[in-house]
Amino acid sequence: MPSPLTILFFTAMFTLLGVGWMKGYDLVKRKAPDRLVTFYMVYAAFRMVAILLAVGVYALFISQSLAESKAVAMMVLAMYAAMMALTLKKKH
């Protein structure tokens, strides 16, 4: 089971990524609507790199066991799915 600090960190990270996507979407839609697809692709790449980097650093340097690493990876996948569902529902 991940520690409360780990859960707090990943919750804050996904909250910031979701809010960043929503604010960026609004900004790009207002300033340059023809660039929405480019914004989405660039932000999706940034989001994936940030998430994979955080999970990789946790698994390699912080985790105490393989079971803990697997639990964090499953938690992150669930948080990612929830973030995508919430942001897509909010914007569409």
NUVEXVO-799388 format. One line per 4 residues: their letters; for each residue x, y, z of C-alpha. Coordinates in nm, 4 decimals, always signed. Layout:
<recs>
a) X Y Z | ... .
</recs>
This chain:
<recs>
mpsp) +0.0000 +0.0000 +0.0000 | +0.1396 +0.3412 -0.0941 | +0.2081 +0.5866 +0.1845 | -0.0239 +0.8833 +0.2436 .
ltil) +0.2509 +1.1172 +0.1194 | +0.2731 +0.9222 -0.2079 | -0.1028 +0.9380 -0.2531 | -0.1000 +1.3113 -0.1775 .
ffta) +0.1844 +1.3730 -0.4243 | +0.0188 +1.1886 -0.7113 | -0.3212 +1.3420 -0.6347 | -0.1663 +1.6899 -0.6455 .
mftl) +0.0204 +1.6040 -0.9649 | -0.2927 +1.4828 -1.1425 | -0.4901 +1.7809 -1.0159 | -0.2288 +2.0194 -1.1559 .
lgvg) -0.2143 +1.8310 -1.4866 | -0.5935 +1.8387 -1.5180 | -0.6232 +2.2062 -1.4281 | -0.3350 +2.2889 -1.6622 .
wmkg) -0.5087 +2.1096 -1.9471 | -0.8394 +2.2864 -1.8837 | -0.6819 +2.6332 -1.8532 | -0.4584 +2.5726 -2.1541 .
ydlv) -0.7537 +2.4491 -2.3587 | -0.9488 +2.7650 -2.2753 | -0.6516 +2.9876 -2.3594 | -0.5753 +2.8180 -2.6911 .
krka) -0.9432 +2.8086 -2.7866 | -0.9717 +3.1824 -2.7219 | -0.6414 +3.2913 -2.8837 | -0.5847 +3.0397 -3.1670 .
pdrl) -0.8643 +2.7846 -3.2132 | -0.6899 +2.6323 -3.5146 | -0.4083 +2.5188 -3.2814 | -0.6280 +2.3090 -3.0495 .
vtfy) -0.5147 +1.9792 -3.2011 | -0.1497 +2.0773 -3.1686 | -0.2042 +2.1855 -2.8088 | -0.3760 +1.8576 -2.7274 .
mvya) -0.0960 +1.6465 -2.8768 | +0.1826 +1.8454 -2.7124 | +0.0084 +1.8450 -2.3750 | -0.0668 +1.4713 -2.4026 .
afrm) +0.3031 +1.4052 -2.4638 | +0.4003 +1.6295 -2.1712 | +0.1457 +1.4590 -1.9468 | +0.2720 +1.1103 -2.0340 .
vail) +0.6381 +1.2042 -1.9853 | +0.5619 +1.3664 -1.6485 | +0.3612 +1.0671 -1.5273 | +0.6114 +0.8071 -1.6480 .
lavg) +0.8991 +1.0040 -1.4972 | +0.7263 +1.0317 -1.1593 | +0.6331 +0.6613 -1.1530 | +0.9810 +0.5600 -1.2693 .
vyal) +1.1559 +0.7689 -1.0052 | +0.9222 +0.6297 -0.7408 | +0.9706 +0.2682 -0.8513 | +1.3493 +0.2929 -0.8855 .
fisq) +1.4487 +0.5123 -0.5931 | +1.1698 +0.5367 -0.3357 | +0.9753 +0.2108 -0.3365 | +1.0717 -0.0535 -0.0823 .
slae) +0.9323 -0.3548 -0.2682 | +0.7957 -0.4791 -0.5968 | +0.4464 -0.5033 -0.4458 | +0.4583 -0.1365 -0.3455 .
skav) +0.5713 -0.0379 -0.6959 | +0.2860 -0.2369 -0.8500 | +0.0353 -0.0776 -0.6112 | +0.1554 +0.2714 -0.7039 .
ammv) +0.1447 +0.1893 -1.0761 | -0.2141 +0.0627 -1.0453 | -0.3111 +0.3693 -0.8418 | -0.1580 +0.5995 -1.1049 .
lamy) -0.3422 +0.4195 -1.3866 | -0.6712 +0.4630 -1.2004 | -0.5952 +0.8311 -1.1343 | -0.5050 +0.8828 -1.5011 .
aamm) -0.8329 +0.7282 -1.6147 | -1.0270 +0.9431 -1.3676 | -0.8440 +1.2592 -1.4761 | -0.9111 +1.1905 -1.8444 .
altl) -1.2779 +1.1143 -1.7809 | -1.3273 +1.4277 -1.5711 | -1.1459 +1.6658 -1.8042 | -1.3150 +1.5282 -2.1161 .
kkkh) -1.6569 +1.5402 -1.9503 | -1.5933 +1.8954 -1.8334 | -1.4858 +2.0188 -2.1794 | -1.7288 +1.8262 -2.4042 .
</recs>
